[in-house]
Amino acid sequence: QQQVKQSPQSLIVQKGGIPIINCAYENTAFDYFPWYQQFPGKGPALLIAIRPDVSEKKEGRFTISFNKSAKQFSLHIMDSQPGDSATYFCAATFTGGGNKLTFGTGTQLKVEL
Amino acid sequence: DTAVSQTPKYLVTQMGNDKSIKCEQNLGHDTMYWYKQDSKKFLKIMFSYNNKELIINETVPNRFSPKSPDKAHLNLHINSLELGDSAVYFCASSHAGSSTDTQYFGPGTRLTVL
């Protein structure tokens, strides 16, 4: 059972576009939602994270929108650049869970010139 | 300085062999993890250790055995390797085991079982 569902699987946008990656979760115990960025041949790295008591969080060009009632959250990348081309993973964890990250299935983003 | 390092980066071996992957972190973290990333890039946690104590042990075949000689090291030993074990294995570490502690991942070890 996939506890965190992520879409789309892949995404191609033009430079300057705003790719949006969506995630949905089922376990209401989840209380922390990080996004990880992975470049080819590298390990994932934390990009931005949000708690469910906040509806939006912005860090630079990256914004997370969170809808607690719908159990959905999304990543927006403003003014996307070719250097943003990577695989993006949403994840979820919960207090007392030993920091066990449950990952979404990943979105491969390509930003074209 | 590499924060989380893994050796080897690539590992090619025959079915039935036993192999180990080593992980070291120099961040002073108390908690370390092993993840498996399959051919579809799906990431799944396998184990976590906090200060040498096993905290998370997911449904992983007992052919996989983690070993933590000290809190800076977490090695993964795999017995009787099978074709389905082919994947990229990532080690990670975090300050503690709190849900908000950032996990720092190593560069991965690509295991290919022939």
Backbone of each chain as ProteinMPNN parsed JSONL, in Angstrom:
{"seq_chain_A": "QQQVKQSPQSLIVQKGGIPIINCAYENTAFDYFPWYQQFPGKGPALLIAIRPDVSEKKEGRFTISFNKSAKQFSLHIMDSQPGDSATYFCAATFTGGGNKLTFGTGTQLKVEL", "coords_chain_A": {"N_chain_A": [[0.85, -1.195, 0.0], [0.668, 2.106, -0.981], [1.491, 4.738, 0.858], [1.985, 7.411, 0.497], [1.106, 9.183, -2.177], [2.238, 10.268, -5.317], [2.312, 12.628, -7.959], [2.907, 14.329, -11.121], [4.463, 11.459, -12.733], [6.504, 12.154, -14.41], [7.732, 15.236, -15.795], [7.895, 17.91, -18.006], [9.034, 21.127, -18.531], [9.254, 24.484, -19.797], [12.024, 26.712, -19.545], [11.7, 29.071, -16.977], [9.072, 28.465, -16.531], [6.464, 27.153, -14.304], [6.646, 24.441, -12.66], [4.526, 22.024, -11.111], [4.192, 19.778, -8.518], [2.411, 17.154, -7.162], [1.226, 15.702, -4.106], [-0.362, 13.205, -2.095], [-1.624, 11.984, 0.965], [-2.442, 9.308, 3.259], [-2.304, 8.536, 5.907], [-3.242, 9.942, 8.833], [-1.674, 10.458, 10.966], [0.714, 11.437, 10.133], [2.895, 14.18, 10.454], [4.8, 15.848, 9.466], [6.276, 17.068, 6.586], [8.551, 16.686, 4.314], [10.344, 17.699, 1.341], [12.435, 16.2, -1.022], [15.269, 16.526, -3.151], [16.804, 15.026, -5.883], [19.663, 14.571, -7.731], [20.999, 13.039, -10.722], [22.918, 10.184, -9.978], [23.471, 10.974, -7.419], [22.813, 11.294, -3.865], [19.563, 11.788, -2.294], [18.58, 15.116, -1.282], [17.542, 17.356, 1.234], [15.078, 19.71, 0.436], [12.939, 21.487, 1.088], [10.548, 21.859, 3.744], [7.445, 21.202, 5.493], [5.044, 21.78, 8.103], [1.788, 20.567, 9.094], [0.267, 22.571, 10.259], [0.564, 24.842, 8.914], [-0.29, 26.566, 5.961], [1.153, 27.272, 3.774], [4.515, 27.404, 2.635], [7.449, 29.113, 1.861], [10.568, 29.079, 0.276], [12.987, 30.736, -1.143], [12.815, 30.083, -4.545], [11.125, 27.987, -4.253], [8.059, 26.636, -3.215], [5.838, 25.26, -0.884], [2.557, 24.14, -0.835], [-0.095, 23.432, 1.349], [-2.822, 21.377, 2.134], [-4.648, 20.506, 4.615], [-7.169, 19.368, 5.19], [-7.812, 18.051, 2.868], [-5.771, 16.327, 2.762], [-3.506, 16.726, 1.179], [-0.595, 17.921, -0.522], [1.637, 20.145, -2.198], [4.37, 20.936, -4.411], [5.722, 23.848, -5.724], [7.692, 25.277, -8.234], [9.076, 28.22, -8.813], [9.892, 30.306, -11.626], [11.47, 28.348, -13.087], [14.58, 26.691, -13.736], [17.108, 25.275, -15.93], [18.955, 23.988, -14.278], [17.375, 23.024, -12.268], [16.502, 20.629, -13.055], [15.857, 17.438, -12.115], [15.098, 14.668, -9.907], [12.268, 14.73, -7.906], [11.125, 14.14, -4.662], [8.361, 13.75, -2.585], [7.728, 13.407, 0.903], [6.818, 11.913, 4.046], [6.496, 11.973, 7.581], [6.168, 11.116, 11.09], [5.665, 12.251, 14.447], [7.362, 10.538, 16.961], [7.814, 8.385, 15.42], [10.361, 7.595, 14.943], [11.659, 9.051, 13.022], [11.099, 7.963, 10.563], [11.028, 8.086, 7.225], [8.495, 8.155, 4.846], [8.35, 7.803, 1.528], [7.132, 9.428, -1.475], [6.546, 8.37, -4.887], [8.204, 9.727, -6.585], [9.085, 12.345, -8.911], [10.202, 12.985, -12.061], [11.734, 15.737, -13.196], [12.237, 17.83, -15.948], [13.724, 20.688, -17.14], [13.572, 22.661, -19.838], [15.522, 24.657, -22.129]], "CA_chain_A": [[0.0, 0.0, 0.0], [1.463, 3.311, -1.102], [0.895, 5.679, 1.807], [2.133, 8.756, -0.051], [0.973, 9.091, -3.628], [2.859, 11.436, -5.944], [2.085, 12.771, -9.404], [3.016, 13.275, -12.133], [5.685, 10.652, -12.693], [7.52, 12.958, -15.078], [7.239, 16.574, -16.113], [8.806, 18.73, -18.811], [8.593, 22.52, -18.612], [10.209, 25.407, -20.391], [12.71, 27.621, -18.617], [10.829, 30.143, -16.518], [7.766, 27.914, -16.204], [6.209, 26.822, -12.89], [6.213, 23.048, -12.494], [3.802, 21.725, -9.877], [4.212, 18.349, -8.201], [1.369, 16.939, -6.169], [1.287, 14.511, -3.26], [-1.501, 12.962, -1.225], [-1.3, 10.98, 1.976], [-3.606, 8.681, 3.899], [-2.111, 8.375, 7.354], [-3.434, 11.238, 9.49], [-0.632, 10.625, 11.986], [1.843, 12.172, 9.549], [2.883, 15.573, 10.902], [5.932, 16.579, 8.916], [6.266, 16.717, 5.166], [9.707, 17.245, 3.603], [10.582, 17.403, -0.071], [13.825, 15.936, -1.321], [15.693, 16.71, -4.545], [17.877, 14.083, -6.187], [20.294, 14.67, -9.043], [21.503, 11.724, -11.156], [24.154, 9.715, -9.375], [23.652, 11.562, -6.088], [21.782, 10.971, -2.89], [18.552, 12.839, -2.106], [18.926, 16.197, -0.357], [16.351, 18.094, 1.663], [14.827, 20.952, -0.3], [12.036, 22.326, 1.871], [9.646, 21.005, 4.509], [6.311, 21.936, 6.069], [4.183, 21.138, 9.094], [0.398, 20.711, 8.668], [-0.41, 23.735, 10.836], [0.867, 25.965, 8.024], [-0.872, 26.262, 4.648], [2.117, 27.538, 2.711], [5.869, 27.752, 3.056], [8.239, 29.513, 0.704], [11.998, 29.26, 0.458], [13.523, 31.082, -2.456], [11.877, 29.834, -5.65], [10.371, 26.779, -3.94], [6.912, 26.854, -2.334], [4.961, 24.131, -0.588], [1.185, 24.435, -0.447], [-0.569, 22.296, 2.139], [-4.257, 21.339, 2.374], [-4.784, 19.459, 5.632], [-8.47, 18.683, 5.107], [-7.776, 17.169, 1.693], [-4.589, 15.487, 2.923], [-2.715, 16.902, -0.039], [0.376, 19.001, -0.516], [2.26, 20.265, -3.513], [5.59, 21.732, -4.556], [5.763, 24.729, -6.884], [9.023, 25.841, -8.465], [8.917, 29.456, -9.571], [10.982, 30.664, -12.539], [12.309, 27.152, -13.137], [15.834, 26.779, -14.479], [17.631, 23.954, -16.324], [19.626, 23.401, -13.116], [16.365, 22.405, -11.4], [16.205, 19.301, -13.602], [16.194, 16.46, -11.078], [13.932, 13.92, -9.434], [11.749, 15.301, -6.663], [10.362, 13.21, -3.845], [7.711, 14.189, -1.364], [7.859, 12.408, 1.959], [6.049, 12.193, 5.245], [6.928, 11.279, 8.784], [5.323, 11.492, 12.209], [6.289, 12.327, 15.765], [7.417, 9.241, 17.632], [8.009, 7.323, 14.431], [11.767, 7.327, 14.724], [12.086, 9.766, 11.823], [10.953, 7.062, 9.418], [10.491, 8.796, 6.066], [7.74, 7.423, 3.832], [8.526, 8.6, 0.323], [6.321, 9.271, -2.666], [7.193, 7.596, -5.94], [9.171, 10.552, -7.31], [8.732, 13.022, -10.16], [11.397, 13.372, -12.811], [11.5, 17.044, -13.811], [13.209, 18.346, -16.912], [13.482, 22.069, -17.517], [14.234, 22.891, -21.119], [15.838, 26.053, -22.473]], "C_chain_A": [[0.887, 1.247, 0.0], [0.848, 4.381, -0.224], [1.01, 7.118, 1.357], [2.134, 8.623, -1.574], [1.457, 10.383, -4.26], [2.568, 11.43, -7.435], [2.531, 14.151, -9.856], [4.316, 12.485, -11.97], [6.832, 11.405, -13.361], [6.889, 14.245, -15.58], [8.314, 17.303, -16.914], [8.23, 20.129, -18.891], [9.673, 23.334, -19.309], [10.838, 26.258, -19.298], [11.793, 28.779, -18.273], [9.427, 29.677, -16.151], [7.661, 27.552, -14.72], [5.723, 25.373, -12.795], [5.549, 22.861, -11.131], [3.772, 20.22, -9.701], [3.266, 18.136, -7.029], [1.563, 15.651, -5.386], [0.03, 14.43, -2.394], [-1.131, 11.856, -0.246], [-2.566, 10.46, 2.613], [-3.507, 8.668, 5.414], [-2.197, 9.733, 8.047], [-2.445, 11.455, 10.628], [0.581, 11.374, 11.439], [1.76, 13.631, 9.988], [4.09, 16.377, 10.438], [6.137, 16.099, 7.502], [7.444, 17.399, 4.462], [9.672, 16.89, 2.116], [12.081, 17.229, -0.263], [14.068, 16.06, -2.816], [16.864, 15.752, -4.789], [18.372, 14.288, -7.61], [20.853, 13.297, -9.425], [22.835, 11.38, -10.51], [24.425, 10.25, -7.981], [22.575, 11.053, -5.139], [20.761, 12.096, -2.794], [19.052, 13.882, -1.104], [17.673, 16.974, -0.03], [16.267, 19.423, 0.938], [14.046, 21.937, 0.568], [11.08, 21.396, 2.609], [8.552, 21.853, 5.144], [5.622, 21.105, 7.124], [2.73, 21.397, 8.706], [-0.341, 21.884, 9.293], [-0.171, 24.997, 10.019], [0.337, 25.621, 6.638], [0.111, 26.493, 3.502], [3.471, 27.864, 3.321], [6.696, 28.025, 1.812], [9.701, 29.643, 1.101], [12.616, 29.493, -0.911], [12.481, 30.857, -3.534], [10.962, 28.638, -5.379], [9.274, 27.084, -2.918], [6.179, 25.547, -2.14], [3.586, 24.697, -0.236], [0.623, 23.207, 0.245], [-2.065, 22.43, 2.394], [-4.537, 20.176, 3.326], [-6.085, 18.676, 5.484], [-8.507, 17.697, 3.939], [-6.638, 16.161, 1.788], [-3.749, 15.506, 1.648], [-1.716, 18.026, 0.159], [1.106, 18.996, -1.853], [3.489, 21.163, -3.462], [5.474, 22.54, -5.842], [7.185, 25.258, -7.009], [8.857, 27.053, -9.367], [10.14, 29.676, -10.46], [11.975, 29.495, -12.679], [13.486, 27.322, -14.102], [16.297, 25.375, -14.884], [18.332, 23.232, -15.17], [18.675, 22.773, -12.117], [16.004, 21.001, -11.888], [16.743, 18.236, -12.65], [14.956, 15.624, -10.81], [13.538, 14.469, -8.074], [10.873, 14.275, -5.954], [9.656, 13.972, -2.733], [7.857, 13.059, -0.349], [6.996, 12.824, 3.135], [6.622, 11.394, 6.398], [6.039, 11.738, 9.942], [6.104, 11.429, 13.515], [6.225, 10.964, 16.452], [7.657, 8.082, 16.698], [9.46, 7.028, 14.135], [12.325, 7.973, 13.481], [12.076, 8.857, 10.6], [10.283, 7.825, 8.285], [9.747, 7.824, 5.153], [7.74, 8.297, 2.588], [7.406, 8.374, -0.684], [7.16, 8.603, -3.739], [8.156, 8.418, -6.8], [8.607, 11.149, -8.588], [10.019, 13.458, -10.835], [11.085, 14.657, -13.575], [12.63, 17.384, -14.776], [12.803, 19.764, -17.291], [14.295, 22.356, -18.763], [14.462, 24.378, -21.376], [14.822, 26.626, -23.445]], "O_chain_A": [[1.743, 1.416, 0.869], [-0.229, 4.886, -0.541], [0.224, 7.964, 1.782], [3.038, 8.034, -2.168], [1.123, 11.471, -3.791], [2.573, 10.386, -8.086], [2.535, 15.076, -9.044], [5.162, 12.832, -11.146], [7.983, 11.308, -12.935], [5.675, 14.332, -15.766], [9.488, 17.308, -16.545], [7.074, 20.307, -19.274], [10.832, 22.93, -19.397], [10.234, 26.486, -18.251], [11.186, 29.391, -19.152], [8.672, 30.421, -15.525], [8.64, 27.635, -13.979], [4.52, 25.115, -12.847], [5.957, 23.459, -10.136], [3.381, 19.48, -10.603], [3.321, 18.855, -6.031], [2.007, 14.638, -5.928], [-0.556, 15.445, -2.017], [-0.416, 10.916, -0.59], [-3.626, 11.08, 2.526], [-4.514, 8.778, 6.114], [-1.321, 10.579, 7.868], [-2.394, 12.546, 11.196], [1.388, 11.891, 12.212], [0.699, 14.25, 9.91], [4.365, 17.458, 10.959], [6.171, 14.898, 7.232], [7.341, 18.558, 4.06], [9.05, 15.911, 1.705], [12.887, 18.0, 0.259], [13.205, 15.746, -3.635], [17.797, 15.685, -3.99], [17.607, 14.192, -8.57], [21.148, 12.483, -8.549], [23.762, 12.19, -10.499], [25.494, 10.008, -7.42], [21.574, 10.469, -5.552], [21.052, 13.232, -3.169], [19.836, 13.578, -0.205], [16.84, 17.224, -0.901], [17.246, 20.163, 0.839], [14.458, 23.082, 0.75], [10.826, 20.278, 2.16], [8.707, 23.063, 5.312], [5.612, 19.876, 7.054], [2.467, 22.39, 8.028], [-1.471, 22.172, 8.897], [-0.635, 26.08, 10.375], [0.5, 24.488, 6.184], [-0.073, 25.976, 2.4], [3.567, 28.505, 4.368], [6.651, 27.273, 0.838], [10.032, 30.238, 2.127], [12.75, 28.576, -1.721], [11.374, 31.389, -3.446], [10.109, 28.319, -6.207], [9.527, 27.71, -1.889], [5.925, 24.813, -3.095], [3.474, 25.624, 0.566], [0.83, 22.08, -0.205], [-2.526, 23.487, 2.826], [-4.648, 19.024, 2.908], [-6.097, 17.455, 5.637], [-9.149, 16.648, 4.014], [-6.556, 15.24, 0.975], [-3.344, 14.47, 1.121], [-1.963, 18.967, 0.913], [1.178, 17.977, -2.54], [3.622, 22.025, -2.593], [5.171, 22.001, -6.906], [7.806, 25.639, -6.017], [8.534, 26.919, -10.548], [11.259, 29.296, -10.115], [13.168, 29.648, -12.417], [13.39, 27.997, -15.127], [15.916, 24.393, -14.247], [18.303, 22.003, -15.096], [19.111, 22.062, -11.211], [15.282, 20.271, -11.209], [17.949, 18.153, -12.416], [13.901, 15.842, -11.407], [14.383, 14.649, -7.197], [10.009, 13.637, -6.556], [10.283, 14.752, -2.017], [8.08, 11.904, -0.711], [6.509, 13.953, 3.2], [7.157, 10.299, 6.223], [5.24, 12.66, 9.777], [7.06, 10.667, 13.662], [5.173, 10.329, 16.513], [7.699, 6.928, 17.125], [9.772, 6.298, 13.194], [13.333, 7.523, 12.935], [12.93, 8.966, 9.72], [9.105, 8.171, 8.375], [10.295, 6.802, 4.739], [7.195, 9.401, 2.595], [6.81, 7.299, -0.751], [8.336, 8.307, -3.529], [8.849, 7.863, -7.652], [7.769, 10.548, -9.259], [10.821, 14.198, -10.264], [10.266, 14.656, -14.494], [13.811, 17.242, -14.459], [11.672, 20.004, -17.713], [15.525, 22.304, -18.757], [13.709, 25.234, -20.911], [14.932, 27.786, -23.841]]}, "seq_chain_B": "DTAVSQTPKYLVTQMGNDKSIKCEQNLGHDTMYWYKQDSKKFLKIMFSYNNKELIINETVPNRFSPKSPDKAHLNLHINSLELGDSAVYFCASSHAGSSTDTQYFGPGTRLTVL", "coords_chain_B": {"N_chain_B": [[35.109, 18.195, 2.646], [33.508, 15.154, 3.11], [30.239, 14.55, 4.158], [28.496, 12.34, 4.621], [29.619, 9.285, 3.82], [30.031, 6.517, 1.601], [31.138, 3.227, 0.905], [31.625, 0.422, -1.214], [31.262, 2.528, -4.192], [30.255, 1.329, -6.436], [29.17, -2.008, -6.903], [29.532, -5.113, -8.096], [28.421, -8.363, -8.355], [28.11, -11.948, -7.995], [25.184, -14.023, -7.879], [24.303, -15.443, -4.755], [26.588, -14.811, -3.411], [28.198, -13.16, -0.561], [28.147, -9.878, 0.626], [29.369, -6.644, 1.736], [28.467, -3.285, 2.576], [29.823, -0.191, 3.399], [29.334, 2.553, 5.637], [29.927, 5.854, 6.677], [29.67, 8.674, 8.799], [30.531, 12.068, 9.347], [29.328, 14.007, 10.78], [28.664, 14.106, 13.369], [26.276, 13.045, 14.136], [23.578, 11.249, 15.775], [21.883, 9.324, 14.773], [21.471, 6.893, 12.26], [20.732, 5.58, 8.975], [19.559, 3.1, 6.622], [18.584, 2.995, 3.261], [16.794, 1.662, 0.471], [16.847, 2.034, -2.996], [14.966, 1.283, -5.691], [14.843, 0.054, -9.138], [12.934, 1.647, -10.268], [13.246, 3.943, -9.004], [12.052, 4.138, -6.535], [12.14, 4.894, -3.137], [12.867, 3.317, -0.102], [12.819, 2.859, 3.361], [15.051, 0.825, 5.222], [16.461, 0.162, 7.623], [17.1, 1.746, 10.819], [19.408, 3.188, 13.106], [19.977, 4.358, 16.353], [22.422, 5.833, 18.074], [23.891, 3.41, 18.09], [21.864, 1.608, 18.648], [19.289, -0.45, 17.413], [16.534, 0.953, 15.842], [14.545, 1.202, 13.837], [13.291, -1.4, 11.939], [12.453, -2.486, 9.122], [10.288, -4.51, 7.026], [12.364, -6.551, 5.986], [14.304, -8.975, 4.288], [15.943, -11.457, 6.31], [18.456, -11.869, 5.403], [19.703, -9.543, 5.186], [21.732, -7.659, 7.206], [22.285, -5.151, 9.431], [25.056, -3.42, 10.894], [26.405, -1.664, 13.56], [29.226, -0.414, 14.568], [30.04, 1.836, 15.965], [28.673, 5.095, 16.709], [29.186, 6.603, 14.488], [29.336, 5.011, 12.325], [27.643, 2.804, 10.128], [27.16, -0.213, 8.885], [26.205, -2.388, 6.195], [25.441, -5.665, 5.775], [25.034, -8.233, 3.461], [23.772, -11.356, 2.919], [23.948, -14.298, 0.838], [23.247, -13.275, -1.824], [20.649, -12.159, -4.032], [19.061, -11.857, -7.275], [17.065, -9.926, -7.134], [18.036, -8.176, -5.268], [19.468, -6.263, -6.472], [20.026, -2.882, -6.712], [20.106, 0.597, -5.711], [21.713, 1.494, -2.828], [21.287, 3.57, -0.119], [22.867, 5.301, 2.464], [22.085, 7.232, 5.327], [22.066, 10.005, 7.638], [21.031, 11.586, 10.704], [20.621, 14.247, 13.102], [19.249, 13.44, 15.439], [16.597, 11.193, 16.301], [14.247, 12.504, 15.803], [11.185, 13.513, 14.201], [11.453, 15.849, 12.738], [14.095, 16.162, 12.199], [16.579, 16.751, 9.867], [17.491, 14.495, 7.332], [20.556, 13.449, 6.096], [21.879, 12.345, 3.17], [24.051, 9.814, 1.862], [26.188, 9.244, -1.054], [25.347, 6.934, -2.267], [25.359, 3.404, -3.093], [25.675, 1.432, -5.809], [24.417, -1.613, -6.348], [24.823, -4.496, -8.181], [23.569, -7.554, -9.006], [24.473, -10.477, -10.522]], "CA_chain_B": [[34.828, 17.112, 3.592], [32.281, 14.435, 2.813], [29.475, 14.425, 5.384], [28.114, 10.942, 4.709], [30.337, 8.584, 2.757], [29.723, 5.099, 1.454], [32.043, 2.448, 0.059], [32.079, 1.034, -2.469], [30.239, 3.239, -4.964], [29.669, 0.308, -7.302], [29.431, -3.364, -6.442], [28.985, -6.103, -9.021], [28.725, -9.647, -7.749], [27.31, -13.084, -8.44], [24.145, -14.554, -6.978], [24.759, -16.364, -3.731], [27.718, -14.247, -2.662], [27.954, -12.292, 0.588], [28.857, -8.612, 0.436], [29.111, -5.596, 2.725], [28.568, -1.88, 2.199], [30.189, 0.564, 4.594], [28.867, 3.932, 5.696], [30.496, 6.651, 7.75], [29.272, 10.078, 8.804], [31.394, 12.899, 10.194], [28.484, 15.133, 11.203], [28.395, 14.011, 14.799], [24.878, 12.647, 14.316], [23.323, 10.064, 16.602], [21.004, 8.371, 14.098], [21.853, 6.532, 10.894], [19.685, 4.847, 8.263], [19.792, 2.509, 5.31], [17.457, 3.014, 2.337], [16.958, 0.971, -0.806], [16.16, 2.668, -4.124], [14.879, 0.275, -6.738], [15.059, 0.5, -10.524], [11.933, 2.681, -10.569], [13.642, 5.067, -8.143], [11.294, 4.175, -5.293], [12.992, 4.878, -1.951], [12.196, 2.708, 1.051], [13.709, 2.679, 4.488], [15.287, -0.556, 5.634], [16.838, 0.142, 9.034], [17.733, 2.91, 11.41], [20.085, 2.996, 14.378], [20.221, 5.548, 17.145], [23.495, 5.587, 19.034], [24.215, 1.98, 18.014], [20.717, 0.77, 18.968], [18.345, -0.608, 16.307], [15.278, 1.645, 16.108], [13.604, 0.824, 12.794], [13.646, -2.606, 11.214], [11.325, -2.723, 8.242], [10.155, -5.883, 6.55], [13.517, -6.797, 5.129], [14.77, -10.358, 4.504], [17.003, -11.517, 7.319], [19.767, -11.928, 4.749], [20.265, -8.206, 5.357], [22.014, -7.418, 8.617], [23.048, -3.932, 9.695], [25.952, -3.487, 12.049], [26.86, -0.328, 13.937], [30.318, -0.541, 15.533], [29.989, 3.055, 16.765], [27.568, 5.889, 16.173], [29.579, 7.237, 13.224], [29.393, 3.996, 11.273], [26.563, 1.822, 10.009], [27.466, -1.055, 7.743], [25.121, -3.28, 5.77], [25.937, -6.928, 5.264], [23.983, -8.971, 2.75], [24.135, -12.757, 2.669], [23.252, -15.054, -0.217], [22.656, -12.255, -2.691], [19.691, -12.572, -5.049], [18.908, -10.899, -8.371], [16.187, -8.846, -6.691], [18.744, -7.256, -4.38], [20.073, -5.218, -7.295], [19.401, -1.599, -6.391], [21.042, 1.559, -5.124], [21.534, 1.544, -1.378], [21.712, 4.853, 0.435], [23.002, 5.513, 3.889], [21.741, 8.595, 5.715], [22.202, 10.256, 9.072], [20.362, 12.777, 11.219], [21.095, 14.624, 14.422], [18.611, 12.508, 16.374], [15.525, 10.452, 15.63], [13.009, 13.281, 15.767], [10.585, 13.559, 12.86], [11.84, 17.059, 12.016], [15.541, 16.188, 11.954], [16.936, 16.542, 8.467], [18.341, 13.355, 7.028], [21.599, 13.727, 5.112], [22.123, 11.103, 2.459], [25.315, 9.563, 1.197], [26.115, 9.228, -2.517], [24.754, 5.69, -2.744], [26.132, 2.267, -3.594], [24.888, 0.699, -6.812], [24.672, -3.057, -6.265], [24.318, -5.285, -9.298], [23.722, -8.985, -8.763], [24.39, -11.173, -11.819]], "C_chain_B": [[33.487, 16.458, 3.26], [31.534, 14.175, 4.102], [29.094, 12.963, 5.636], [28.773, 10.228, 3.528], [30.003, 7.106, 2.779], [30.803, 4.456, 0.584], [31.543, 1.024, -0.038], [30.954, 1.813, -3.142], [29.514, 2.277, -5.91], [30.086, -1.064, -6.784], [28.731, -4.319, -7.401], [29.406, -7.467, -8.506], [27.787, -10.725, -8.285], [26.254, -13.435, -7.404], [24.767, -15.504, -5.978], [25.923, -15.85, -2.903], [27.241, -13.437, -1.464], [28.772, -11.021, 0.377], [28.481, -7.641, 1.547], [29.269, -4.224, 2.095], [28.847, -1.1, 3.485], [29.685, 1.994, 4.5], [29.493, 4.622, 6.897], [29.972, 8.073, 7.651], [30.162, 10.848, 9.769], [30.646, 14.135, 10.679], [28.212, 15.127, 12.698], [26.963, 13.61, 15.115], [24.751, 11.376, 15.15], [22.576, 8.971, 15.856], [21.458, 8.148, 12.657], [20.817, 5.58, 10.314], [20.251, 4.144, 7.038], [18.482, 2.543, 4.531], [17.816, 2.209, 1.102], [16.177, 1.732, -1.866], [16.156, 1.691, -5.295], [15.001, 0.887, -8.139], [14.057, 1.563, -10.957], [12.128, 3.912, -9.697], [12.84, 5.163, -6.852], [12.233, 3.98, -4.113], [12.246, 4.288, -0.775], [13.216, 2.492, 2.155], [13.843, 1.199, 4.812], [15.514, -0.618, 7.147], [17.185, 1.547, 9.503], [18.31, 2.523, 12.768], [20.22, 4.345, 15.065], [21.265, 5.2, 18.19], [23.771, 4.083, 19.205], [23.049, 1.053, 18.355], [19.746, 0.734, 17.8], [17.004, 0.009, 16.673], [14.204, 1.212, 15.118], [14.147, -0.402, 12.079], [12.447, -2.965, 10.359], [11.3, -4.182, 7.787], [11.228, -6.152, 5.507], [13.95, -8.241, 5.356], [15.911, -10.407, 5.5], [18.371, -11.806, 6.724], [20.478, -10.576, 4.873], [20.502, -7.979, 6.849], [22.849, -6.147, 8.752], [23.943, -4.139, 10.904], [26.488, -2.09, 12.311], [27.956, -0.449, 14.982], [30.436, 0.67, 16.454], [28.996, 3.987, 16.089], [27.927, 6.628, 14.885], [29.568, 6.269, 12.046], [28.166, 3.101, 11.318], [26.799, 1.051, 8.72], [26.281, -1.965, 7.444], [25.737, -4.53, 5.165], [24.792, -7.698, 4.638], [24.504, -10.374, 2.434], [23.357, -13.312, 1.486], [22.516, -14.129, -1.18], [21.768, -12.851, -3.774], [19.578, -11.479, -6.117], [18.102, -9.682, -7.935], [16.831, -7.872, -5.725], [19.425, -6.141, -5.157], [19.308, -3.917, -7.103], [20.51, -0.634, -6.004], [20.718, 1.659, -3.639], [22.123, 2.857, -0.856], [21.786, 4.767, 1.949], [22.627, 6.969, 4.165], [21.985, 8.752, 7.207], [21.408, 11.498, 9.439], [20.834, 13.012, 12.639], [20.558, 13.668, 15.486], [17.512, 11.797, 15.607], [14.21, 11.181, 15.601], [12.509, 13.412, 14.341], [11.01, 14.798, 12.078], [13.338, 17.153, 11.751], [15.84, 15.866, 10.499], [17.818, 15.314, 8.323], [19.286, 13.729, 5.889], [22.003, 12.403, 4.483], [23.538, 11.035, 1.905], [25.116, 9.478, -0.308], [25.546, 7.937, -3.103], [25.772, 4.657, -3.183], [25.241, 1.5, -4.562], [25.316, -0.758, -6.794], [24.028, -3.749, -7.462], [24.623, -6.744, -9.034], [23.49, -9.717, -10.085], [24.016, -12.639, -11.631]], "O_chain_B": [[32.465, 17.134, 3.147], [32.109, 13.639, 5.05], [29.334, 12.422, 6.715], [28.501, 10.549, 2.371], [29.731, 6.524, 3.829], [31.312, 5.072, -0.353], [31.079, 0.466, 0.957], [29.809, 1.754, -2.695], [28.312, 2.406, -6.146], [31.199, -1.253, -6.294], [27.504, -4.334, -7.504], [30.585, -7.711, -8.25], [26.793, -10.427, -8.949], [26.416, -13.175, -6.212], [25.659, -16.281, -6.32], [26.216, -16.377, -1.83], [26.069, -13.078, -1.353], [29.941, -11.081, -0.004], [27.448, -7.775, 2.204], [30.092, -4.023, 1.202], [28.204, -1.313, 4.513], [29.619, 2.571, 3.415], [29.578, 4.055, 7.986], [29.842, 8.618, 6.555], [30.503, 10.367, 10.85], [31.248, 15.173, 10.953], [27.593, 16.052, 13.225], [26.489, 13.813, 16.233], [25.665, 10.554, 15.225], [22.625, 7.808, 16.258], [21.784, 9.092, 11.938], [20.121, 4.872, 11.041], [21.281, 4.54, 6.493], [17.423, 2.181, 5.043], [18.985, 2.089, 0.735], [15.001, 2.044, -1.679], [17.208, 1.323, -5.818], [15.234, 2.087, -8.289], [14.308, 2.3, -11.91], [11.282, 4.806, -9.659], [12.934, 6.164, -6.143], [13.02, 3.034, -4.08], [11.125, 4.699, -0.474], [14.323, 2.009, 1.919], [12.891, 0.427, 4.696], [14.836, -1.363, 7.855], [17.518, 2.422, 8.704], [17.784, 1.663, 13.473], [20.538, 5.349, 14.429], [21.027, 4.381, 19.077], [23.868, 3.573, 20.321], [23.218, -0.166, 18.353], [19.41, 1.782, 17.248], [16.401, -0.355, 17.683], [13.083, 0.893, 15.514], [15.306, -0.439, 11.668], [11.536, -3.661, 10.809], [12.181, -4.972, 8.126], [11.009, -5.995, 4.306], [13.968, -8.698, 6.499], [16.751, -9.507, 5.536], [19.344, -11.97, 7.46], [21.691, -10.48, 4.689], [19.579, -8.094, 7.656], [23.973, -6.073, 8.256], [23.637, -4.918, 11.807], [26.965, -1.415, 11.399], [27.657, -0.574, 16.169], [30.882, 0.543, 17.594], [28.525, 3.687, 14.992], [27.052, 7.222, 14.255], [29.771, 6.673, 10.902], [27.708, 2.693, 12.385], [26.659, 1.583, 7.619], [25.468, -2.268, 8.317], [26.462, -4.465, 4.173], [23.71, -7.802, 5.216], [25.53, -10.546, 1.776], [22.257, -12.856, 1.174], [21.295, -14.209, -1.321], [22.076, -13.892, -4.355], [19.951, -10.329, -5.888], [18.41, -8.552, -8.313], [16.238, -6.846, -5.394], [19.908, -5.177, -4.564], [18.095, -3.859, -7.308], [21.688, -0.99, -5.973], [19.569, 1.885, -3.257], [23.278, 3.198, -1.114], [20.896, 4.236, 2.613], [22.836, 7.835, 3.316], [22.097, 7.771, 7.942], [21.145, 12.354, 8.595], [21.37, 12.119, 13.294], [21.306, 13.157, 16.32], [17.51, 11.807, 14.376], [13.162, 10.567, 15.398], [13.292, 13.424, 13.392], [10.93, 14.791, 10.85], [13.801, 18.119, 11.144], [15.408, 14.841, 9.971], [18.764, 15.114, 9.086], [18.865, 14.254, 4.858], [22.412, 11.467, 5.169], [24.135, 12.045, 1.533], [23.994, 9.624, -0.792], [25.292, 7.86, -4.305], [26.888, 4.983, -3.587], [24.189, 0.985, -4.183], [26.436, -1.095, -7.177], [22.832, -3.597, -7.713], [25.778, -7.131, -8.861], [22.427, -9.587, -10.693], [23.901, -13.377, -12.609]]}, "name": "protein", "num_of_chains": 2, "seq": "QQQVKQSPQSLIVQKGGIPIINCAYENTAFDYFPWYQQFPGKGPALLIAIRPDVSEKKEGRFTISFNKSAKQFSLHIMDSQPGDSATYFCAATFTGGGNKLTFGTGTQLKVELDTAVSQTPKYLVTQMGNDKSIKCEQNLGHDTMYWYKQDSKKFLKIMFSYNNKELIINETVPNRFSPKSPDKAHLNLHINSLELGDSAVYFCASSHAGSSTDTQYFGPGTRLTVL"}
